Amino acid sequence: MELRLGTRGSQLAMWQANTVAARIAAAGGPPCRIVIIKTSGDRLQEAPISDVGGKRLFVKEIEDALFRREIDLAVHSSKDMPAVLPEGLVIAAVLPREDPLDALVLPVRAQGSEPRAQGSGLRAQKTAQPSALSPQPLTLDDLVAVLGQSPSIGTGSVRRIAQLTRLFPGARFAPIRGNLDTRLRRLDEGGPGGNDALVLAAAGLRRLGFSSRISLPLPVAACVPAPGQGIVAVEIRSGDTGVQDAVSRIDDPAASAALAAERALVETLGGGCQTPIGALATPVDGDMIELVAAVVALDGSRAVRERARGSRSEARALGAHVARQLLSGGAGEILAEARHGLGAVEGIQP
């Protein structure tokens, strides 16, 4: 028996697919043959994701292949998946969670080269020492001192923009797409239209061997991560017991409970991938988890934050409970305004 594993062909997607295949084999399951599927999101690399339909473009064709029985399982970054899956598909397993935080990445300057100054408040002499080469990581105070009050930050995430605007009211944000090494190379090269920093998921940087590029992991107090960030999910057809048996061997209970809570929160809020929702569930006190969540206005002017604890076995109920708390605090109005505003904003992606 051989399992056909569907995935995108990006660096990170291939890391995820190979890791899932290796874990299934190590657990005594059947070998996996990796099937690369090019998604709409991959074909439209230059267009802002908000202009071409949102992040589900990174999973739709792969899910279609599942329905057509061209593959037996699909591997995704769980934050790319919609809160409500198409009928007939389920998440059968998740891998242990990598670092879920967002990370600030500063450009690396070659020794003796002149750092770039963009007139954005960034002082050239302060960028001459990249934090990736510094003995101590930056703090938030260092970050503001290094970047100034009006930096150019590479990210198209509405969630990140909304939260970071509260830290940098004068910042300019620009979407940057492509493979991770492409994004880092563009940052380091600088030049007209370049960025003073990028904000990326720490998980991707760590998984692909770029941990040293993390200048500052952004604490939850500054930027609540995307629901599902750092979790690799395995999706299969409902009722496919043979595949379910093979895949369930690699499921991580802690990460599974965290993902269930975060996805239930988004579902209860009625949020999609293009809404400024942050959520992070972490293990505490044995089989308990704590869920922290935030909904932030696109311009950073308002934010509603909540947190609560519950047992792993009631993860979905915990997510729904925290969502209701957010709604009581005004999150519904913020999300309604965000959905309206996103129709007029170009260059924003989840």
Backbone torsions as a table, in degrees:
resi	resn	phi	psi	omega
1	MET	NA	134.7	177.1
2	GLU	-127.7	136.4	177.2
3	LEU	-98.4	134.4	176.4
4	ARG	-94.2	118.2	-173.9
5	LEU	-106.0	117.0	-178.8
6	GLY	-91.4	138.2	-178.8
7	THR	-157.1	161.1	166.8
8	ARG	-71.3	170.2	-176.5
9	GLY	-103.3	9.1	-179.3
10	SER	-68.5	166.5	179.0
11	GLN	-54.8	-50.8	-175.8
12	LEU	-68.8	-40.1	178.9
13	ALA	-62.0	-39.5	178.7
14	MET	-69.1	-36.4	174.4
15	TRP	-59.1	-46.4	-179.4
16	GLN	-61.2	-46.5	-177.2
17	ALA	-64.3	-45.9	179.8
18	ASN	-64.2	-36.3	179.1
19	THR	-67.2	-43.2	177.2
20	VAL	-62.2	-46.3	-180.0
21	ALA	-59.4	-43.6	-179.6
22	ALA	-64.9	-39.6	-179.4
23	ARG	-68.8	-38.8	177.5
24	ILE	-62.8	-44.1	179.3
25	ALA	-64.1	-42.6	-178.8
26	ALA	-65.3	-27.3	179.7
27	ALA	-86.3	5.9	178.4
28	GLY	90.8	10.9	179.6
29	GLY	-85.2	178.9	-178.4
30	PRO	-73.4	159.9	176.0
31	PRO	-67.9	153.7	178.9
32	CYS	-113.7	137.4	171.3
33	ARG	-104.4	121.4	-174.9
34	ILE	-81.4	128.6	179.3
35	VAL	-114.6	114.2	-179.4
36	ILE	-85.0	127.7	-178.4
37	ILE	-120.8	122.5	178.9
38	LYS	-83.1	123.1	-177.6
39	THR	-96.6	168.8	177.2
40	SER	-59.7	-38.1	178.7
41	GLY	-62.1	-33.8	177.6
42	ASP	-72.2	-37.0	-177.1
43	ARG	-74.3	-23.5	-176.4
44	LEU	-107.7	54.1	-172.6
45	GLN	-64.2	-30.0	-174.6
46	GLU	-90.1	-13.6	-177.2
47	ALA	-90.2	139.5	172.7
48	PRO	-58.0	138.9	-174.3
49	ILE	-61.3	-33.8	179.6
50	SER	-62.8	-25.3	-178.4
51	ASP	-82.1	-15.3	-172.9
52	VAL	-122.6	12.7	169.5
53	GLY	117.5	2.3	175.7
54	GLY	89.0	177.7	-170.8
55	LYS	-69.9	-16.3	178.1
56	ARG	-62.4	-15.1	174.9
57	LEU	-61.9	-17.6	178.5
58	PHE	-87.4	-5.9	-178.9
59	VAL	-126.1	-20.0	-170.2
60	LYS	-58.2	-51.3	-177.6
61	GLU	-63.7	-32.1	178.6
62	ILE	-70.2	-40.6	175.9
63	GLU	-65.4	-37.4	176.6
64	ASP	-60.8	-38.3	178.1
65	ALA	-65.7	-34.1	174.5
66	LEU	-63.4	-47.4	-179.5
67	PHE	-60.9	-37.0	-179.2
68	ARG	-81.7	0.8	179.7
69	ARG	61.9	29.3	174.6
70	GLU	-82.8	-21.4	173.6
71	ILE	-134.2	163.2	-178.1
72	ASP	-104.0	-25.0	177.7
73	LEU	-150.9	155.2	179.2
74	ALA	-125.4	143.2	179.5
75	VAL	-117.1	126.8	-177.5
76	HIS	-132.7	156.8	158.5
77	SER	-72.2	122.8	-170.0
78	SER	-64.4	-23.1	179.6
79	LYS	-72.0	-12.2	175.7
80	ASP	-83.3	-10.9	-172.9
81	MET	-89.8	142.5	176.7
82	PRO	-65.8	153.4	-178.0
83	ALA	-62.7	-31.2	177.1
84	VAL	-114.9	118.2	-178.4
85	LEU	-77.1	156.1	173.2
86	PRO	-58.7	143.2	179.6
87	GLU	-58.6	132.5	-179.1
88	GLY	102.6	-5.3	177.9
89	LEU	-121.8	147.3	179.5
90	VAL	-141.2	156.2	169.2
91	ILE	-85.1	115.9	-173.7
92	ALA	-94.5	-22.1	-178.7
93	ALA	-165.8	156.9	172.4
94	VAL	-135.5	151.9	177.0
95	LEU	-84.3	162.5	174.6
96	PRO	-54.4	143.0	-174.6
97	ARG	-75.1	133.6	170.7
98	GLU	-83.9	174.0	176.6
99	ASP	-43.9	117.1	-175.2
100	PRO	-86.6	-6.0	-171.4
101	LEU	-75.9	158.9	165.9
102	ASP	-78.7	155.1	-178.0
103	ALA	-133.3	138.8	172.9
104	LEU	-89.7	133.3	-179.3
105	VAL	-121.6	122.3	176.5
106	LEU	-97.1	156.7	179.3
107	PRO	-69.1	144.8	173.4
108	VAL	-92.4	126.9	178.5
109	ARG	-103.1	131.6	175.4
110	ALA	-61.9	144.4	-179.3
111	GLN	-57.6	130.3	178.2
112	GLY	86.7	-8.0	179.5
113	SER	-84.3	158.1	179.7
114	GLU	-87.3	127.9	177.4
115	PRO	-69.6	156.5	-177.4
116	ARG	-84.7	138.6	171.6
117	ALA	-122.2	130.2	-172.9
118	GLN	-110.6	7.3	-179.1
119	GLY	71.3	21.7	-176.0
120	SER	-104.5	11.7	-175.2
121	GLY	100.6	-10.6	177.7
122	LEU	-77.5	123.3	-178.7
123	ARG	-91.2	123.6	-171.8
124	ALA	-56.4	-41.3	-175.8
125	GLN	-64.1	-21.8	-178.3
126	LYS	-84.2	-16.3	178.8
127	THR	-93.7	-2.1	-175.9
128	ALA	-67.6	-22.3	178.4
129	GLN	-111.5	96.9	-179.1
130	PRO	-66.3	139.5	-177.7
131	SER	-64.6	-24.5	179.3
132	ALA	-61.8	-23.0	179.6
133	LEU	-104.1	0.7	-177.5
134	SER	-84.6	151.4	-177.6
135	PRO	-70.2	-27.1	-178.8
136	GLN	-121.8	142.2	177.0
137	PRO	-68.9	156.9	178.2
138	LEU	-71.9	153.7	169.3
139	THR	-101.2	172.7	177.8
140	LEU	-61.2	-38.3	177.1
141	ASP	-63.1	-41.8	176.8
142	ASP	-60.2	-41.0	-176.4
143	LEU	-59.5	-47.7	179.1
144	VAL	-63.9	-39.3	179.5
145	ALA	-65.3	-39.5	-177.7
146	VAL	-72.7	-45.2	-173.3
147	LEU	-86.8	-18.9	-175.3
148	GLY	78.4	-172.1	-175.1
149	GLN	-89.2	-15.4	-176.3
150	SER	-136.4	59.2	179.6
151	PRO	-75.1	164.3	169.6
152	SER	-99.3	117.0	-174.2
153	ILE	-115.5	128.2	-179.7
154	GLY	-83.6	104.2	170.7
155	THR	-168.7	144.6	175.4
156	GLY	-112.4	7.0	-176.1
157	SER	-74.9	121.8	178.0
158	VAL	-62.9	-33.7	178.7
159	ARG	-64.5	-47.4	179.8
160	ARG	-66.6	-43.4	-178.5
161	ILE	-60.4	-46.8	-178.3
162	ALA	-59.6	-42.3	-177.3
163	GLN	-77.1	-40.9	-177.8
164	LEU	-73.0	-23.6	175.5
165	THR	-61.8	-29.1	178.1
166	ARG	-70.4	-27.0	178.2
167	LEU	-88.2	-37.1	-179.6
168	PHE	-125.3	81.8	-176.6
169	PRO	-59.7	-25.8	-177.8
170	GLY	-99.2	8.7	-175.7
171	ALA	-69.2	151.6	171.1
172	ARG	-110.6	134.0	-176.9
173	PHE	-116.5	139.2	-178.7
174	ALA	-138.3	134.8	178.8
175	PRO	-67.1	145.0	174.7
176	ILE	-140.8	122.0	-176.5
177	ARG	-119.1	175.9	-178.4
178	GLY	113.4	174.0	176.8
179	ASN	-61.2	160.8	-175.9
180	LEU	-59.4	-44.8	-178.6
181	ASP	-65.2	-30.9	176.5
182	THR	-66.4	-43.7	179.2
183	ARG	-62.6	-43.5	-179.0
184	LEU	-67.3	-39.7	179.7
185	ARG	-63.6	-43.2	178.4
186	ARG	-61.9	-39.6	177.8
187	LEU	-62.3	-47.1	-175.9
188	ASP	-69.3	-32.9	-179.3
189	GLU	-70.7	-28.9	180.0
190	GLY	65.0	-140.5	-179.9
191	GLY	91.0	175.8	-179.0
192	PRO	-57.2	134.9	179.0
193	GLY	78.6	4.6	179.5
194	GLY	-77.1	178.8	-177.6
195	ASN	-114.0	153.5	174.6
196	ASP	-81.0	-22.6	-178.5
197	ALA	-164.3	160.3	171.0
198	LEU	-116.8	154.0	167.8
199	VAL	-119.3	119.2	-175.7
200	LEU	-131.9	164.3	174.6
201	ALA	-71.2	128.0	178.9
202	ALA	-60.4	-32.5	-177.3
203	ALA	-59.6	-46.0	179.9
204	GLY	-64.3	-41.3	178.2
205	LEU	-61.1	-45.1	-178.0
206	ARG	-68.6	-42.5	-177.1
207	ARG	-65.9	-30.5	-177.8
208	LEU	-98.9	12.1	173.1
209	GLY	84.7	20.4	-179.7
210	PHE	-109.6	29.9	-179.0
211	SER	-56.4	-34.7	-177.1
212	SER	-67.0	-15.7	179.6
213	ARG	-83.0	-6.9	179.5
214	ILE	-75.9	108.1	179.1
215	SER	-79.2	-37.0	178.7
216	LEU	-156.8	116.7	168.7
217	PRO	-68.8	125.2	-177.1
218	LEU	-77.0	117.8	-178.1
219	PRO	-65.2	156.6	-178.4
220	VAL	-58.5	-31.1	178.5
221	ALA	-62.1	-27.8	-179.8
222	ALA	-94.9	-36.2	-174.7
223	CYS	-155.1	104.1	177.5
224	VAL	-72.4	128.8	-175.3
225	PRO	-64.7	169.3	175.0
226	ALA	-69.5	143.3	173.6
227	PRO	-54.6	129.4	179.1
228	GLY	85.2	-1.6	-176.4
229	GLN	-62.8	131.8	-179.9
230	GLY	89.1	0.3	-178.2
231	ILE	-113.1	127.1	174.5
232	VAL	-92.9	126.8	-177.0
233	ALA	-113.1	144.2	176.8
234	VAL	-110.7	120.9	-176.3
235	GLU	-109.5	137.0	179.0
236	ILE	-138.0	174.8	174.1
237	ARG	-76.3	141.1	176.1
238	SER	-61.0	137.7	175.7
239	GLY	79.9	4.4	178.0
240	ASP	-85.6	81.4	-168.0
241	THR	-65.0	-34.6	179.7
242	GLY	-63.0	-45.6	178.5
243	VAL	-69.6	-39.8	178.7
244	GLN	-57.4	-44.7	-179.0
245	ASP	-62.1	-40.3	-178.9
246	ALA	-69.9	-40.9	-174.4
247	VAL	-77.4	-35.4	-175.3
248	SER	-61.8	-19.7	-179.6
249	ARG	-65.9	-21.6	-175.4
250	ILE	-106.0	6.2	-176.7
251	ASP	-70.1	136.5	176.7
252	ASP	-101.0	114.4	-174.0
253	PRO	-61.4	-38.6	-178.4
254	ALA	-65.6	-46.9	179.5
255	ALA	-67.3	-35.0	179.7
256	SER	-63.8	-43.4	179.2
257	ALA	-65.5	-42.2	179.1
258	ALA	-60.4	-45.8	-179.0
259	LEU	-64.8	-39.5	179.4
260	ALA	-61.5	-42.2	179.9
261	ALA	-65.3	-44.6	-177.1
262	GLU	-67.9	-40.8	180.0
263	ARG	-69.9	-36.3	177.7
264	ALA	-64.9	-36.2	177.3
265	LEU	-62.1	-48.7	-179.2
266	VAL	-63.2	-41.5	179.8
267	GLU	-62.0	-43.5	-179.0
268	THR	-67.2	-35.7	177.4
269	LEU	-72.1	-17.2	-176.4
270	GLY	75.3	20.8	-176.5
271	GLY	-87.4	145.6	172.2
272	GLY	-105.1	-163.5	-176.7
273	CYS	-76.4	-16.4	-177.8
274	GLN	-105.5	46.5	177.4
275	THR	-132.8	148.1	-174.9
276	PRO	-81.6	69.6	179.8
277	ILE	-113.9	128.4	171.9
278	GLY	-115.8	143.4	179.0
279	ALA	-155.2	136.0	178.4
280	LEU	-145.6	119.8	175.5
281	ALA	-104.9	130.5	-178.5
282	THR	-129.5	146.3	178.8
283	PRO	-67.2	138.0	174.1
284	VAL	-145.5	146.1	170.6
285	ASP	47.9	68.8	175.4
286	GLY	71.6	-114.6	-176.2
287	ASP	-96.3	17.9	178.3
288	MET	-92.4	155.3	172.1
289	ILE	-130.7	150.1	175.4
290	GLU	-114.1	129.8	-179.2
291	LEU	-110.7	122.8	174.3
292	VAL	-111.9	134.8	-178.0
293	ALA	-144.8	154.1	179.5
294	ALA	-145.4	144.2	170.0
295	VAL	-125.2	125.2	-170.7
296	VAL	-127.2	137.5	176.2
297	ALA	-61.7	148.0	-176.3
298	LEU	-56.2	-34.5	-179.4
299	ASP	-90.6	6.9	178.0
300	GLY	76.4	3.9	-173.3
301	SER	-73.2	-27.2	-179.4
302	ARG	-135.9	147.3	177.3
303	ALA	-147.4	138.0	174.7
304	VAL	-118.1	125.3	-179.5
305	ARG	-125.4	142.8	176.9
306	GLU	-144.2	158.5	173.1
307	ARG	-149.7	151.3	178.0
308	ALA	-160.3	163.3	178.4
309	ARG	-119.0	152.6	176.1
310	GLY	-163.3	174.1	-179.2
311	SER	-81.4	155.7	177.0
312	ARG	-56.7	-38.2	-175.9
313	SER	-66.9	-17.5	179.5
314	GLU	-117.0	35.2	-175.0
315	ALA	-60.6	-44.7	-179.2
316	ARG	-63.9	-39.8	177.9
317	ALA	-64.0	-37.5	177.5
318	LEU	-62.5	-45.8	179.1
319	GLY	-60.2	-43.1	179.4
320	ALA	-65.9	-38.1	179.2
321	HIS	-62.8	-47.5	-179.8
322	VAL	-65.1	-37.2	177.0
323	ALA	-60.7	-42.3	179.2
324	ARG	-65.1	-36.6	175.9
325	GLN	-62.2	-42.8	178.2
326	LEU	-61.8	-43.3	179.8
327	LEU	-63.3	-37.8	177.3
328	SER	-64.0	-28.4	-179.5
329	GLY	-88.4	3.5	176.9
330	GLY	106.8	9.4	-178.3
331	ALA	-64.2	-31.8	-179.2
332	GLY	-61.2	-42.1	179.3
333	GLU	-66.5	-41.3	179.3
334	ILE	-62.1	-43.6	-178.3
335	LEU	-68.1	-38.5	178.5
336	ALA	-62.9	-42.7	178.2
337	GLU	-65.8	-37.9	-179.5
338	ALA	-64.9	-43.7	-179.8
339	ARG	-62.7	-39.0	178.3
340	HIS	-67.4	-43.6	-177.3
341	GLY	-68.5	-32.4	-177.6
342	LEU	-65.8	-23.7	178.4
343	GLY	-66.5	-21.1	-177.7
344	ALA	-107.7	1.4	-176.5
345	VAL	-107.9	127.0	178.3
346	GLU	-96.5	152.3	171.8
347	GLY	82.2	16.3	-179.3
348	ILE	-108.5	134.8	176.3
349	GLN	-132.1	158.0	-177.2
350	PRO	-72.9	NA	NA
